[in-house]
Amino acid sequence: MDEIKLIIARNITDLRRKNNMTQAELAEKLNYSDKAVSKWERGESLPDVTVLKCIADTFRVTVDYLLQPEHHEQEERMRKKNFLDRRKRRNCKIIMWMSILLVWLLATVAFVIVNTVSPKNIWCISPFMFAVPISLILGLIFNSVWFNKRHNFIIISLLMWSVIASLYFTLYWCGIKVLLLFALGIPGQAIIFLWSGMRFSGNKKAKKP
């Protein structure tokens, strides 16, 4: 039994590291605590059959893979898969940044047009001001679809403050000074913070290993 524990512990550790995943991230996917994952990887406890199946599904291997001391052919397939996954992730990042840069390209074109038609018009810099929240909206969409959703907390916070800043300067240029508009960001930030905690706290509940 101790030998099986050590084999499973080594396989879980190797799979987690090869997938660039921390113990906390693996625990979150399995809805277990990181302490339980740490015990599995040290061979102090053994996951039950259902958890082993979840671990295998997470890393896209079979349960037999977790029980085998050596598996060179499967490791080669995994290396190829990881290479394809990294290439796909890189392409996703390129698409995201191309989309964001396209927003700034359009903002630059709008700036040049407005500045050419009316050089002294203060509204000529407004395209850049509104490009910030639009870029953050795109970043939020791409991050939700392709990347780590836990980063949405930061993106949404920046989006809220950029929208408030855009509204403030728009009103300011219209002759309306509403500095208290930024006060809306305080309860807004609190709501975002609480929403983020409510969203992820359920995944961090500890279960018995």
Steps between C-alpha positions, in 0.01 A plus 500: 500500500785738584655431160174587324476820701849602392431417134178701497669783691784515246262488204273774636800721573653442155170567321435816699847640433494409131173691469646802682239471773537577870360284776240768571388507137467121488311504829262761359424287195434196720304702759743389770740686725864552402594320822330185371693525173823550694432182700433305179826618347696411813343153504345557843148425378336345197220661294189288463396355164271788406773755571753298301257508208464877534879540511539284192233699315663828603832397345334304218656168592356169612473378859742223404754770417489617861564145622790421267858562618623554141319617188737633235261477206227687682751762613599556136135550404459738789804702390354533153163600646661756732690644205176538306330652804782753544485592133122540521535716811762716327273543198214600731719764661599631157135524394412683822779756466430550130138580585604747770757664272232530232294707745796731555564519126142617446539745788815638338324537164213684671751723681679590178172579322363718781834673556530572127149641468510694827853521650389695807207274578552346843287202398778379271650293784167339592556195272797398715300555817219269387746250354603403854163357617439343159838326520418377851164365380680302228754380755219388729330305221817327383614427855161346586506278193865396475694587811483506881162637610641590842668797332158641410491668841789726399368563151149588621644735763710682240201511265280661764755772584575569134128544425465738794806696384364518144164630624671753726717651226209498255288701744799718589552598137130583482550742789360272771736420786386189684803390701272303731441267207809312615324430830285251309809288457528430872177298542550369147842363591356349819228325298757363254715379789210323670383349171849364437515342846156345461591360162819322601451418866292191420793341321732537799300307754709229652392141472638199675782341300 
